[in-house]
Amino acid sequence: MKQILAALIFFTRLPFWRLGDVPAEMYRNVVRYWPFVGWLTGGIMVGVFYLASFVLPVSCAAVLALVARLLVTGALHEDGLADFFDGFGGGTDRQRILAIMKDSHIGTYGVLALVVYYILLVCVISSLPVGVVCCAMVACDSWSKFAASNIVNFLPYARTEQEAKNHTVYNKVSPGGVIAGCVGGALPLLLLPWVYQTAAIAPVVVAPLLFAYMKRKIRGYTGDCCGATFLICELSMWLVISVTFTLIS
Protein backbone atom coordinates (compact mmCIF):
# COMPACT_ATOMS: atom_id res chain seq x y z
CA MET A 1 0.00 0.00 0.00
CA LYS A 2 2.87 2.39 0.68
CA GLN A 3 4.04 2.03 -2.91
CA ILE A 4 0.66 3.23 -4.19
CA LEU A 5 0.68 5.98 -1.56
CA ALA A 6 4.10 7.05 -2.84
CA ALA A 7 2.71 7.24 -6.39
CA LEU A 8 -0.27 9.33 -5.25
CA ILE A 9 2.02 11.70 -3.37
CA PHE A 10 4.46 11.94 -6.27
CA PHE A 11 1.98 12.41 -9.11
CA THR A 12 -0.64 14.61 -7.40
CA ARG A 13 -0.81 17.70 -5.20
CA LEU A 14 -3.45 16.18 -2.93
CA PRO A 15 -2.40 15.81 0.74
CA PHE A 16 -1.84 12.05 0.67
CA TRP A 17 1.37 12.65 2.62
CA ARG A 18 -0.85 13.08 5.69
CA LEU A 19 -1.71 9.37 5.53
CA GLY A 20 1.78 8.26 6.48
CA ASP A 21 5.51 8.56 5.94
CA VAL A 22 6.92 7.07 2.75
CA PRO A 23 10.63 6.12 2.52
CA ALA A 24 12.44 8.11 -0.16
CA GLU A 25 13.54 4.89 -1.88
CA MET A 26 9.92 4.06 -2.73
CA TYR A 27 9.67 7.04 -5.05
CA ARG A 28 12.04 5.24 -7.41
CA ASN A 29 9.28 2.71 -8.11
CA VAL A 30 6.30 5.03 -8.56
CA VAL A 31 6.17 4.62 -12.34
CA ARG A 32 4.80 1.09 -12.09
CA TYR A 33 1.79 2.45 -10.14
CA TRP A 34 1.22 5.41 -12.45
CA PRO A 35 -1.79 3.78 -14.22
CA PHE A 36 -3.58 3.44 -10.88
CA VAL A 37 -3.15 7.17 -10.28
CA GLY A 38 -5.08 7.54 -13.55
CA TRP A 39 -8.12 6.05 -11.83
CA LEU A 40 -8.09 9.02 -9.46
CA THR A 41 -7.23 11.81 -11.90
CA GLY A 42 -9.54 10.41 -14.57
CA GLY A 43 -12.31 9.96 -12.02
CA ILE A 44 -12.01 13.55 -10.85
CA MET A 45 -12.23 14.71 -14.47
CA VAL A 46 -15.39 12.63 -14.96
CA GLY A 47 -17.06 14.10 -11.88
CA VAL A 48 -16.32 17.69 -12.88
CA PHE A 49 -17.25 17.14 -16.53
CA TYR A 50 -20.49 15.30 -15.80
CA LEU A 51 -21.77 17.85 -13.29
CA ALA A 52 -20.72 20.84 -15.38
CA SER A 53 -22.37 19.41 -18.51
CA PHE A 54 -25.81 19.89 -16.89
CA VAL A 55 -25.44 23.67 -16.69
CA LEU A 56 -22.74 24.57 -19.23
CA PRO A 57 -21.94 23.84 -22.87
CA VAL A 58 -19.98 20.62 -23.33
CA SER A 59 -16.89 22.57 -24.42
CA CYS A 60 -16.91 24.54 -21.15
CA ALA A 61 -17.40 21.32 -19.17
CA ALA A 62 -14.39 19.85 -20.99
CA VAL A 63 -12.22 22.84 -20.11
CA LEU A 64 -13.25 22.65 -16.44
CA ALA A 65 -12.48 18.93 -16.32
CA LEU A 66 -9.00 19.54 -17.73
CA VAL A 67 -8.45 22.41 -15.30
CA ALA A 68 -9.43 20.08 -12.45
CA ARG A 69 -6.71 17.63 -13.48
CA LEU A 70 -4.23 20.47 -13.78
CA LEU A 71 -4.96 21.49 -10.21
CA VAL A 72 -4.74 17.92 -8.91
CA THR A 73 -1.42 17.18 -10.62
CA GLY A 74 0.11 20.64 -10.37
CA ALA A 75 0.49 20.68 -14.18
CA LEU A 76 3.24 18.08 -13.78
CA HIS A 77 2.68 16.47 -17.17
CA GLU A 78 1.97 19.72 -18.99
CA ASP A 79 5.28 21.11 -17.76
CA GLY A 80 6.92 18.03 -19.25
CA LEU A 81 5.14 18.50 -22.57
CA ALA A 82 6.23 22.13 -22.84
CA ASP A 83 9.85 21.38 -21.88
CA PHE A 84 9.93 18.41 -24.26
CA PHE A 85 8.90 20.50 -27.26
CA ASP A 86 11.15 23.39 -26.27
CA GLY A 87 14.12 21.04 -25.97
CA PHE A 88 13.58 18.86 -29.01
CA GLY A 89 12.32 21.78 -31.08
CA GLY A 90 15.08 24.23 -30.23
CA GLY A 91 18.03 21.99 -29.44
CA THR A 92 20.53 21.05 -32.12
CA ASP A 93 22.42 18.36 -30.19
CA ARG A 94 22.04 16.18 -27.10
CA GLN A 95 23.62 18.58 -24.62
CA ARG A 96 21.64 21.55 -25.91
CA ILE A 97 18.35 19.65 -25.82
CA LEU A 98 18.95 18.56 -22.22
CA ALA A 99 19.98 22.08 -21.20
CA ILE A 100 16.84 23.62 -22.71
CA MET A 101 14.57 21.06 -21.05
CA LYS A 102 16.14 21.81 -17.67
CA ASP A 103 15.58 25.56 -18.09
CA SER A 104 12.52 26.66 -16.09
CA HIS A 105 11.52 29.23 -18.72
CA ILE A 106 8.99 28.25 -21.37
CA GLY A 107 9.74 28.96 -25.01
CA THR A 108 7.79 29.32 -28.23
CA TYR A 109 7.72 25.60 -29.00
CA GLY A 110 6.42 24.81 -25.53
CA VAL A 111 3.65 27.41 -25.70
CA LEU A 112 2.55 26.25 -29.14
CA ALA A 113 2.57 22.60 -28.02
CA LEU A 114 0.27 23.35 -25.06
CA VAL A 115 -2.06 25.51 -27.14
CA VAL A 116 -2.40 22.91 -29.91
CA TYR A 117 -2.76 20.08 -27.38
CA TYR A 118 -5.61 21.74 -25.49
CA ILE A 119 -7.42 22.99 -28.58
CA LEU A 120 -7.40 19.50 -30.07
CA LEU A 121 -8.42 17.81 -26.83
CA VAL A 122 -11.28 20.21 -26.05
CA CYS A 123 -12.56 19.98 -29.63
CA VAL A 124 -12.47 16.17 -29.54
CA ILE A 125 -14.22 15.93 -26.16
CA SER A 126 -16.86 18.43 -27.28
CA SER A 127 -17.66 16.32 -30.35
CA LEU A 128 -18.49 13.16 -28.38
CA PRO A 129 -21.58 12.11 -26.39
CA VAL A 130 -21.36 12.82 -22.66
CA GLY A 131 -21.54 9.11 -21.78
CA VAL A 132 -18.65 8.21 -24.06
CA VAL A 133 -16.57 11.10 -22.71
CA CYS A 134 -17.08 10.02 -19.10
CA CYS A 135 -15.90 6.48 -19.87
CA ALA A 136 -13.03 7.69 -22.05
CA MET A 137 -11.66 10.11 -19.48
CA VAL A 138 -10.72 7.31 -17.10
CA ALA A 139 -9.75 4.84 -19.84
CA CYS A 140 -7.51 7.23 -21.79
CA ASP A 141 -5.84 8.58 -18.65
CA SER A 142 -5.01 5.17 -17.14
CA TRP A 143 -4.06 3.30 -20.32
CA SER A 144 -1.88 6.12 -21.64
CA LYS A 145 -0.05 6.28 -18.33
CA PHE A 146 0.68 2.58 -18.62
CA ALA A 147 2.01 3.05 -22.15
CA ALA A 148 4.21 5.94 -21.01
CA SER A 149 5.44 4.06 -17.93
CA ASN A 150 7.28 1.58 -20.13
CA ILE A 151 9.80 4.27 -20.99
CA VAL A 152 11.94 3.23 -17.99
CA ASN A 153 12.39 -0.26 -19.44
CA PHE A 154 13.12 0.89 -23.00
CA LEU A 155 15.53 3.74 -22.28
CA PRO A 156 18.20 4.69 -19.72
CA TYR A 157 17.95 7.94 -17.80
CA ALA A 158 19.63 10.66 -19.88
CA ARG A 159 21.08 12.60 -16.94
CA THR A 160 22.79 11.76 -13.67
CA GLU A 161 20.68 11.47 -10.54
CA GLN A 162 22.12 14.74 -9.23
CA GLU A 163 20.97 16.54 -12.39
CA ALA A 164 17.37 15.24 -12.16
CA LYS A 165 14.79 17.94 -11.37
CA ASN A 166 13.34 15.94 -8.49
CA HIS A 167 16.61 14.12 -7.70
CA THR A 168 14.89 10.80 -8.35
CA VAL A 169 15.75 8.28 -11.05
CA TYR A 170 13.09 5.63 -11.58
CA ASN A 171 13.95 1.95 -11.27
CA LYS A 172 13.18 -0.37 -14.14
CA VAL A 173 9.84 -2.14 -13.78
CA SER A 174 9.96 -5.89 -13.14
CA PRO A 175 7.91 -8.26 -15.34
CA GLY A 176 5.43 -8.60 -12.49
CA GLY A 177 5.22 -4.83 -12.20
CA VAL A 178 4.58 -4.50 -15.94
CA ILE A 179 1.73 -7.01 -15.69
CA ALA A 180 0.25 -5.18 -12.69
CA GLY A 181 0.54 -1.85 -14.49
CA CYS A 182 -1.05 -3.32 -17.59
CA VAL A 183 -3.99 -4.56 -15.53
CA GLY A 184 -4.32 -1.16 -13.88
CA GLY A 185 -4.28 0.57 -17.23
CA ALA A 186 -6.50 -1.93 -19.04
CA LEU A 187 -9.35 -2.36 -16.56
CA PRO A 188 -10.82 1.11 -17.24
CA LEU A 189 -10.90 0.24 -20.94
CA LEU A 190 -13.79 -2.08 -20.09
CA LEU A 191 -15.86 1.02 -19.33
CA LEU A 192 -15.73 2.00 -22.99
CA PRO A 193 -18.29 0.64 -25.45
CA TRP A 194 -16.55 -2.17 -27.33
CA VAL A 195 -16.43 -0.25 -30.60
CA TYR A 196 -14.13 2.35 -28.99
CA GLN A 197 -11.84 -0.09 -27.24
CA THR A 198 -9.67 -0.44 -30.35
CA ALA A 199 -8.44 3.11 -29.58
CA ALA A 200 -6.17 1.45 -27.01
CA ILE A 201 -3.90 0.53 -29.92
CA ALA A 202 -2.94 4.19 -30.44
CA PRO A 203 -0.76 4.62 -27.31
CA VAL A 204 0.82 1.21 -27.94
CA VAL A 205 1.99 2.49 -31.33
CA VAL A 206 2.79 6.09 -30.39
CA ALA A 207 4.83 5.37 -27.25
CA PRO A 208 7.51 3.19 -28.94
CA LEU A 209 7.83 5.74 -31.75
CA LEU A 210 8.51 8.46 -29.17
CA PHE A 211 10.97 6.19 -27.34
CA ALA A 212 12.87 5.61 -30.59
CA TYR A 213 12.97 9.35 -31.27
CA MET A 214 14.29 10.10 -27.78
CA LYS A 215 16.94 7.40 -28.10
CA ARG A 216 18.17 8.91 -31.35
CA LYS A 217 18.23 12.48 -30.06
CA ILE A 218 19.35 12.23 -26.41
CA ARG A 219 20.09 8.50 -25.96
CA GLY A 220 17.66 8.22 -23.07
CA TYR A 221 14.74 9.86 -21.30
CA THR A 222 14.07 12.53 -18.67
CA GLY A 223 11.11 13.23 -16.41
CA ASP A 224 9.85 15.71 -18.99
CA CYS A 225 9.87 12.93 -21.57
CA CYS A 226 7.63 10.84 -19.31
CA GLY A 227 5.02 13.59 -19.00
CA ALA A 228 5.14 14.42 -22.68
CA THR A 229 4.77 10.77 -23.68
CA PHE A 230 1.71 10.39 -21.46
CA LEU A 231 -0.09 13.43 -22.87
CA ILE A 232 0.76 12.64 -26.50
CA CYS A 233 -0.40 9.03 -26.05
CA GLU A 234 -3.60 10.22 -24.39
CA LEU A 235 -4.33 12.67 -27.19
CA SER A 236 -3.73 9.99 -29.82
CA MET A 237 -6.27 7.75 -28.07
CA TRP A 238 -8.87 10.52 -27.92
CA LEU A 239 -8.36 11.23 -31.63
CA VAL A 240 -8.97 7.58 -32.54
CA ILE A 241 -12.13 7.55 -30.42
CA SER A 242 -13.32 10.69 -32.23
CA VAL A 243 -12.59 9.19 -35.65
CA THR A 244 -14.43 6.00 -34.66
CA PHE A 245 -17.45 8.01 -33.50
CA THR A 246 -17.51 9.93 -36.78
CA LEU A 247 -17.34 6.71 -38.83
CA ILE A 248 -20.17 4.96 -36.97
CA SER A 249 -22.45 8.01 -36.71
N, C-alpha and C positions, 0 to 999 in steps of 0.2 A: 504493500500500500504506500510505503514511503517513496517508492520510485514514481508512482503516479502523482503523488503529492509534489514531488520535485518538478515533474513536468508541468503541472498546473501553476506552480510558483514561477517557473522559468518562462513559460509562454503566455502568461496573462498578468494583468495588473491587479487582479482580485486578491484580497488579503488571505490567501490560503496559508501563508506563513504563520498565521495565528494558530493553525491546527497542530503545529508541532515543529520541532527542529529537524532539519534535513542535512545530513553530512554533505560537505562540499563535493566529495567524490561522486555522489549520486547524480550530480548535474551533468556528468560526462555521459550518462546513459539516457538522458531525457528524450533523445530523438526517437527511440524505439516506442515511446508512449505518446508521441506527437499525434497520431491518428485519434487517440482517445480524447485528447484535448479538443479535437474537432467536434466531438459530440456536444461539448459545452458551448464552444463559440458558435457552432452552427445552430444549436438549439436556441441560444439567445437571439440570433438573427431571425429565426423563425417566429419567436414570440413577438418581437418588435414589428416585423413585417406584417404578420397576421393581424395584430391589433390595429396597426396604423392603416391597413388597407380598408378598414370599415369606414374611416372618416376622411381619408386622403386619397388622391390619385395613386395608382400603383407605382408610378415612377417616384413619387415622394416617399412612399413606404419603403421602396428599395433603397433609396438614399439613407433613410433613417436606420434601416437594418445594417447597412454597411458602416455607418457612423458608430452604431452600437458595438460592432466588432472592433473597430478602431480604438474605441475607448477601453474595451476589455483587454486588448492585446498591447495597448500603448503604441499602436502603429509599428509594431516590431517588424512585420513582414513587408509593409509598405516602405519602410526605411531601407530594407534590403533590396527591394525592387528598384528604388531610385538610385541607390549606390551602385547596383549592378549595371544599370544602363549608363550611368555616368562613367564608370570605370571602363567597361567594354566598348562604350561608344567613343570615349575621348582618349583612351590609352593606346599607345602605339606599340608597347612591349609589355612583358610580364610585370616588371618592376613599376612601370608607370600606372598600369591598370590597378595593381594592388595599392599603390599610393593614393590614387584618386578615390578608390572605394573606402579607404580609411579616413579620408577627409570628411569632416562633419558637415561641410557646406554642400548644398544641393546645386547641381548644374542644370544646363538646358536639357540634356538628354534625360536626366532624372525627372524633371518637371513634365516633359512631354510624355514619358512613359506612364506616369501616374494619371495624367489627364486622359490619355487614350485608354488606359486600363479601365478607369471608372466610367468613362462614357460608354464603352462597349458593354461593360457589365450591367450598368443601369438600363441600357437599351434592351439587352437580352432579357433581363428579369422582367421588365415592363411588358415584353411581348408574349409572356407565358401566362397560363392560368394560375391563379393564386394557389390552388392545391398542388400543382406541379412544382411551383417555386418553393413552397414550404418543404416538400420532400427533398428537392434538389439542394437546398441550402445546407442541410446536414450531410447529404451524400457527397456533394462536391467538395465540401470542406474536409471531411474525414479521409476520403479516398485520395485526394490530391496531396494531403499531408503524408499519407503512406508512400505515395510515389516519390515525393521529394525526400523523404527520410532515407531512402536507399542511397543517397549521395555519399554517405559516410562509408559505404561498402565499395563503391565504384571508384572513389577518388581519395587521395591523401589530403590532409589539410595543407593549404598553400602557404601558411605562415607558421612561425613558431608560436608556442603557447603564450609567450610573453607579449607577442604582438597582437594577439586576439583581442577584440573589443571587450569581450566579457571575461577574458583570461580563462576560457574553458575550451578545450578541444574534445569533441565528442569521440567516444569509443566506437569501434565498429560494432555492428549489431550481429549477434549470434544467429544461427539458423532458427533456433527456437524463438528468438526475439522478432525475426522477420515474419515468421508464421503468425505470432501474436499480433504484430502490427498490421499484417494483412487482414486478419480477422476483424480487428478494430476498424480498419478502413472500409472493409467490404460489407459489414453488417448493415450500415445505413443505406447501402445501395438497394437493399431489399425494400426500402420505403418507396422507391421509385416505381412507377408503372413499368412493366417489363419492356415495353417498346423503347424506353429511355435508358435502360440499363446498359445498352451497348456503348453509351457515352463514356463508360469507364475505360474504354480502350484508349481514349485520347491522352490522359496523363501517362499511361504506360508507354506510349509512343513518344510523347513530348519530352518526358524526363530524361531518357537515355540520350536523346539528341542534344539536350542542354548539357548533360554530363560530358559528352564528347567534345562539345564546343569549349567548355571550361578547361578540359584537359589539354586541348590544343593551345589555348591562349595563356593559361596561367599554371598549367600542370597540377591542378588541384581545385579545391573549393574553399570558400570562406563562409562565415555566417550569413553574409549578405546573399551569397549564392543560394543558400538554403531557402531564405525567405522569397527570393525572386522565383526560384523553381516552383515553390508551392503556389504562388499567385498565378504564374503563367500556366501551370497545369490546371489549376482551378478554372481559369478563364477558358482554356481549350475545351474543358468538359462542358461548361455552360454553352459554348458556341455549338457544340455537337447536339446538345439537347434542343437548342433553338432551331437548328437545321432540321432535326427530326420532327419537331412540332410543325414546322412549316410544310414538310413533305406529307405528313399524315392529315393535315387540316383540309 
